[in-house]
Amino acid sequence: MTQSEDGRPPWLDAPDPGPYPYEETHDLRTGPDLHPALRGLLPFVGVWRGRGGGEYPTIESFQYAQEISFSHDGRPFLHYRGRAWLVTPDGEPIRPAAREVGWWRPVMGEDGAATDEVEALFCTPTGIMELHLGKITGVRVEMSTDAIVRTSTAKEVTAGHRLYGIVDRALLYAQDMAAVGQPLTAHLAARLIRVAG
């Protein structure tokens, strides 16, 4: 690293660089071109919103609303963001619920082309990070946990399975979870409609 005459790094006194100069988009009509490696995940790019239900042996069942977005910046991965809120049966908001962010990455073959395999990283504010490995089959992605890392205060989660698919132009998904001493069990299911992209 170069230093100025007084021994200080040059970036220490650099001016504000301005806002982030690269566009990220969930709309394939604007922004950077979709990286060729993401063609298998193209149907998921966009913003999706809808309703779902949750259950687990250790809690009461519940209904929720959710928004999921898949965006890209021209590089070979999708940025994933999900946020949910609990709702009454009539859809009235009760309170914020689960949030997660992450990345979906196609696995590249020796020839440099994307395979039908995908890696997905999910991180929650409750102290859980999950690595899922899966397969893309048409407009369906099925994935299971390969590794889970938890903070010392996070709930015990030991495995997960997720299924995403486009059905009649809607995004349907189901999520199973093994946690707090329970085996892999159905936990969440929802139907989301594309609202942007």
Backbone hydrogen bonds, N-H to C=O, Kabsch-Sander energy under -0.5 kcal/mol:
donor,donor_aa,acceptor,acceptor_aa,energy
4,S,8,R,-3.0
7,G,4,S,-2.2
12,L,9,P,-1.4
13,D,10,P,-0.6
14,A,11,W,-1.0
25,T,72,H,-2.8
28,L,26,H,-0.6
28,L,197,G,-0.8
30,T,27,D,-1.8
38,L,35,H,-2.4
39,R,36,P,-1.5
41,L,38,L,-1.5
42,L,38,L,-0.7
42,L,39,R,-0.9
44,F,41,L,-2.0
45,V,41,L,-0.6
45,V,42,L,-1.3
46,G,70,F,-1.8
47,V,196,A,-2.7
48,W,68,I,-3.5
49,R,193,I,-2.5
50,G,66,Q,-2.2
51,R,191,R,-1.3
52,G,64,Y,-2.7
53,G,189,A,-2.4
54,G,62,F,-2.9
55,E,187,H,-2.4
56,Y,59,I,-0.6
59,I,56,Y,-1.8
62,F,54,G,-2.3
63,Q,87,V,-0.5
64,Y,52,G,-2.5
65,A,85,W,-2.9
66,Q,50,G,-2.5
67,E,83,R,-2.5
68,I,48,W,-2.6
69,S,81,R,-2.6
70,F,46,G,-2.7
71,S,79,H,-2.3
72,H,25,T,-2.4
77,F,75,R,-2.0
78,L,104,W,-2.7
79,H,71,S,-3.2
80,Y,78,L,-0.5
80,Y,102,G,-2.9
81,R,69,S,-2.0
82,G,100,E,-3.0
83,R,67,E,-2.3
84,A,98,A,-2.7
85,W,65,A,-2.4
86,L,95,R,-2.2
87,V,63,Q,-2.0
88,T,92,E,-2.1
91,G,88,T,-2.4
94,I,86,L,-3.1
95,R,86,L,-0.8
97,A,84,A,-2.8
100,E,82,G,-2.5
101,V,123,C,-2.1
102,G,80,Y,-2.2
103,W,121,L,-1.3
104,W,78,L,-2.2
105,R,119,E,-3.5
107,V,117,E,-2.5
109,G,113,A,-3.3
112,G,109,G,-2.0
115,T,107,V,-3.1
118,V,134,G,-2.2
119,E,105,R,-3.0
120,A,132,H,-2.8
121,L,103,W,-2.7
122,F,130,E,-2.6
123,C,101,V,-2.7
124,T,128,I,-2.4
127,G,124,T,-1.2
129,M,149,V,-2.8
130,E,122,F,-2.9
131,L,147,A,-2.8
132,H,120,A,-3.3
132,H,130,E,-0.5
133,L,144,S,-2.7
134,G,118,V,-2.7
135,K,142,E,-2.2
136,I,116,D,-3.8
137,T,135,K,-0.5
137,T,140,R,-3.2
140,R,137,T,-1.1
141,V,164,Y,-3.0
142,E,135,K,-2.0
143,M,162,R,-2.8
144,S,133,L,-2.4
145,T,160,G,-2.3
146,D,131,L,-3.5
147,A,131,L,-1.5
149,V,129,M,-2.9
151,T,127,G,-2.1
154,A,151,T,-1.2
157,V,155,K,-0.8
158,T,178,A,-3.0
159,A,178,A,-1.4
161,H,176,D,-1.9
162,R,143,M,-3.1
163,L,174,A,-2.3
164,Y,141,V,-3.0
165,G,172,L,-2.4
166,I,139,V,-2.1
167,V,165,G,-0.6
167,V,170,A,-2.6
170,A,167,V,-2.0
171,L,192,L,-3.1
172,L,165,G,-3.1
172,L,170,A,-0.7
173,Y,190,A,-1.9
174,A,163,L,-2.0
175,Q,188,L,-2.9
176,D,161,H,-3.0
177,M,185,T,-2.6
178,A,159,A,-2.8
179,A,177,M,-0.5
180,V,156,E,-2.6
182,Q,179,A,-3.1
185,T,177,M,-2.1
187,H,175,Q,-2.2
188,L,175,Q,-2.2
189,A,53,G,-1.6
190,A,173,Y,-2.1
191,R,51,R,-2.3
192,L,171,L,-3.0
193,I,49,R,-3.0
194,R,169,R,-0.6
195,V,47,V,-3.1
196,A,47,V,-1.3
